[in-house]
Structures are given as C-alpha cells and as structure tokens.
Amino acid sequence: MSTTTLAVLVPLLPFLGAAAGLLLGRTAPGFVRPLAVVPTLAASVLAVVVAARQGGGRALDATTELTPTGSVPIELALHIDGFAALVAVLVAVVATCVQIYSTGYLRDDPRYPSYAALVSLFTSAMLLVVYSGDLMVLLVGWEIMGICSYFLVGHYWETPEARAASLKAFLVTKLGDVPFLIGLLALASDAGSFRITRVLGTVASGGLDHPTLIALLLLAGVAGKSAQFPLHTWLPDAMAGPTPVSALIHAATMVAAGVYFIARLLPVFEASRAAMVVLAVMAAVTMIGSALAALAQDDIKRVLAYSTIGQLGYMTGALAVADRGAAVFHLLAHGAFKALLFLAAGVIIHAAGTNSLAAMSRMRNLRDRVPDAYWTMTVALLALAAIPPFSGFFSKEAVLGAAEHVVGGHTEHSPVAAGWTVLLAGLLTALLTAAYATRLWLLAFRGHGTDAPDHGRQPVAMNAVLWVLAIPSLAFGGLAFRLLPDWFDGRALTPTLTTSVLGTGVALIGGIVTYGAWRHTTARADQVPLGAVAAHPEGDAGSVEAEAIASHRPAYGDVAQAPDPADPGRLLLGPLHRHAAVGFRLDAVYTALFVRPVRAGASLVRFLDREVVETYVRGAGTLPRLLGAAVRRAQTGNVQTYVSALLAGTVVLAVAAVLVATGA
C-alpha cells in the first residue's frame, strides 16, 4: 500500500470510528469501547509507518482538486514533511492513551458513547490539520476542533462551571478565528492558491504585498487556539471537563495546532520583522504571567493548565527566533509529559476525592494510595522542570539555545531584540516552572494530617497508560537530539553549554528555594490549630472533580477551601499571590472592556426593538384598524342614510366646483 494511501487513512480511521460510535452508541453499547480504541490505535500504527517511510527526507506531496472554485482552487492536498510525520505520531499515540484511559475513568458514565465519539472526531480533526497541504482544508479541521472542544469541555453540562467554561472556550477561540480566516484569504489572494507549497514559494520570491498585516491576522487565530496572551483565559477554565479531555487538549490537540501552524508557515512570519517581535513579546508575557499564576493555584488541574500556557510560550518563543525545529521538538516532548501529568492527576483526584492541593496537603500517605501515579508524575514533573536527563531538559534547552543563537547575531531571520526577549523570559520562566512543579509535588505527596481515603487500586488501564507515557517523558529528549536532527530541518538539537548551565542552574534554584519555603511554612503550620485555619477561609472557590472509583460520577461545586498555611506559593509570591491566583484579573478586565459594553449594547437594541420598532409596527396596524372601524360604522343598511350622504357629497362637490370657477 502506498504511503499516500496510508496517510489518508490516518485521519480517516478515527473519523469512521466516531461516526460508528455515534450510530451504535445506544443500540449496541458493547461496541462503543472497541470503536473508540481500535480505530485510534490503528491510526497510531499507520502514523508510525508513514513517519518511518518519510524518514525526515523530502516532503511527501499529493493533491486532487475537490471542485472548481474559480481563480483560487480548493484542493484535497497532503504535505507531509518531518514535522508533520512526527506530530501526527504524537497526536495519534496520545489520543490512543486517552481513549484507553477513559475506558476506566468513565466506565460508568452514561454519556461515554458520545464522549468517546467526540474524542475520536477531535483526533481526526487534528490529524487533518497536521497532514493537510491546503489551507482551506486545514481550516476545516481547525474549526471542527473548536466545536469538539465545546462539547467535551461541557461534558458535565449539569454544572454551571462546565457550561460557562465550554461557552467561554468556544467564544474566545472564535474571536481569534475571525481575523485568522481573513488572514488566510489575504494570503491565498497574494499567492493565488491555498496550497501550502505555493504559498511558501510566493513568500520566497517576495510576492506577499502585506506580510506584516497577514502575519498579525494569523497570529490572532494562533493566540486563541494555542491559548497565548491575551486570548489565553479560556484554557484554565476548560479544566471543568473530564481529566482525559484536559490531557488531550493540552498535550496533542487544539493548543498544539496554533504552534504547528506557525511552524509550517514560518517563512510567512519571517517576512515581517515586526511580526517576529510581536511574537516574541507575546511569548515572553505568556511564559512569565502563566508561570506566576501556576505558582498560586490551588486546583491541581489549573496548575497544569497554566503550565501548558507557559510551555506553549516556550514554543512560540522558539518560533519568534526562527527555529521551528526547537519549537516542534519541545512540542513533542511536552506532549508526552503533559499528557502524563494530566492523566496522573486524574488518578490522584480519584484517590483524594478533590482537586484541591490545600486539601491534599492535609492528607497523609496519599502517595502510598497511588504509587503508580506518584512515580510517573514525579518523572513528568522533573521533565517539566527541565532537569537532566529528562526529556524536557533537551527540548527546553533547544529553545534557549536558539534564542542565544539570535542574540549572538548568527541569523538574519529574527531581530536581536526578539532573541533577548525570549532568552531572558525563558530563563525566568525556567526558575518559576521548577518552583511550581516542586510546590505541586510537595503539596500532593508530602501532606500531613489524617490518612488519605482508601478507594482501592485504580483500573489497570489507567495505571498502564501512565507507565507507557513515562517512557518518552524520560527518554525522548535524549534520543531525539541524537537520532532525529534530519527531521528538524537538519539543525543540531544538542544543548549549548551556556544555556544548559544557566537553565539547569535557575531550575535547581527554583526547586531548592520552594522546598525551603515549604519547610518553613510547614513548621509554622504545625503551630497553628486546624480549627483556627478553617475559621478564616481565604482561598478561591473552585470546581472540584471528586469522582468516586465505584461510580466515576463527578461532583462539582463551589467549595471554599481554607488557606493552606503550608503552601510555599504564598510565601514566595507575597502580596502578588492574590492577584496571580485569579490570573491577574484579566477576566475582570475583559468583562469591563468587552462583556459589559456588549451587554449594554444588547440591552439598548432590545429597548429600541421593543419600545420603538414594535411601537411603530403596532401603530402601523392600529391606523388601518381604526379606519376600518369607522367605515364599518357607516355601513348601517339604511337606504335613506346612503341617499342623504350621496346628496350631501353632491352638494359639496358642486359648491367646490363653483368656488373654483369663480376664483378662476
């Protein structure tokens, strides 16, 4: 079978699995789990075969015109280079792990059939984005992911948190998609085609008329989809969905699409130095702001959500210094350890009965209840903190090394200012990342107080997936920089000495300082009676995903958590903590700037519609009705009245005629 045929089957199989799952979900529930797992697993195998055949060499291109559309045709095209082949493997493998994990996590959920079908459709859409060689077909997959995320984030639609989060995710991403679509149309207009290869050829020949405008329009869509400042606020709230959905969105789909899109069309952005600087600033603000917010969160899933935003900032930072190899390298490494972090967090939430780190810090022996999650999450957190030899070290150092390369003036594709911005922000974020990773580990697994609840062992499917993902979290980085340089534009991925020492040094400092702060606050907490702590709740109310092992049914609610006196984040952030805990109040700012004016405008339109337009309509109907009533009253049926009216009218007409004649 040809490589092209295999590549077509990769996104097609999950799509067929989704369609079959929706059709048979109610009539044949026994087929739901096989239809969820088998097509995605088969797509994973085929994606690996396609990657092996592509081999990081010349890109595979195939096309067929769907239908004549005028001067700019839309074509069903494939464009599979080394980046596309590797990212497709990541998407398919993580989706398979999520589907297997979900068979245990949601085993008694009555809505599992629709959930599994939507996950398959989500996977198919992302694979379509990865393999597509036509921008308009890519847009189809891009939009299907937005729709799937709306339904998956709102899976627990009975809760107000899930309903609000799904609507917010849909609207914020669509806000970015509008300029994104305009940018695609402008790009295709200049290039005369939606084909990616022709677009890149036009860029190489200097054929873009407005590169800065096009790049900024496309960046708006990327900021929304990949949760970059200022359109990142939807991602932390999306934690209201099931934990496997969070793993899928954060590790391999949706948020990865924006980074991958820029990597594929990087020459378009390199054509505008202003756009590269904007991208660098956006990445720097995203990295630092999200890392500070993660250090102040109480909900374990929100910590990981802000962590994802920050790691995506690293990827966009690598793209801002014109190194898409480093960006995709970090995308792949991050996909493995972030999927592991979320799935391990799901096991911990099941065991603890809460999302709250403050509550977990008051549970003794939680790590003994979930040994698989404890060890695998430890590996993933070390990878997140970029501690050698874990995978995150190599990929993050590739980003910092690319920024150092630009600072040294060794490239003309990115301004030196962008290099300095990414390098300094990346080093500061490395410090903060290690700090919040250490904080999460200490609060979740080194708690003091009553024994953690014992719900028994988790399903084998859930624990097995954790160990599968732990392997690339530990080994992928070290293998990739040695074995896969040809897949990343032939650029060396070897960490540089300077950034390795600086990056690892600041990460170790962040971890050590956080541990010292935890020891200090724990000693103080031991002197404070628990009743005194609980009497002064100051923590933010959060949506708690407490799913019992027996039923796997969520129990969300606004639970006011008492502040944890052993939380090192409060000591490290000081007065900044309360602002970081609410995402620096960006939601409040957006509410004041956009939501309230829109609602006020809607109220004005409603008032005008009800009081002005409807009054006019009612008046237009009342006048004929009154005239009709007057005419109806004149119809008495009396012949003498009719004759009298006729004579009176004749006299009036005669008098009028005489007056007119006399006046003439």
Secondary structure, DSSP 8 states (H G I E B T S, - for coil): --HHHHHHHHHHHHHHHHHHHHHHTTT-GGGHHHHHHHHHHHHHHHHHHHHHHHTTSS-EEEEEEEE--SSS-EEEEEEE-HHHHHHHHHHHHHHHHHHHHHHHHTTT-TTHHHHHHHHHHHHHHHHHHHHB-BHHHHHHHHHHHHHHHHHHHTSSTTSHHHHHHHHHHHHHHHHHHHHHHHHHHHHHHHHTSSBHHHHHHHHHTT--S-HHHHHHHHHHHHHHHTT-TTS-THHHHGGGS-HHHHHHHHHTSTHHHHHHHHHHTHHHHHT-HHHHHHHHHHHHHHHHHHHHHHTT--BHHHHHHHHHHHHHHHHHHHHHTT-HHHHHHHHHHHHHHHHHHHHHHHHHHHHHS-SBHHHHTTEETHHHH-HHHHHHHHHHHHHHTT-TTSHHHHHHHHHHHHHHHHHTT--SSS-HHHHHHHHHHHHHHHHHHHHHHHHHHHHHHS--SEE--------HHHHHHHHHHHHHHHHHHHHHHHH-GGGTTT------HHHHHHHHHHHHHHHHHHHHHHHHHHHHHTTS-HHHHHTS--S--EE-----TTT------EE-----TT-HHHHHHGGGHHHHTTGGGHHHHHIIIIIHHHHHHHHHHHHIIIIIIHHHHHHHHHHHHHHHHHHHHH----HHHHHHHHHHHHHHHHHHHHHHHHH-
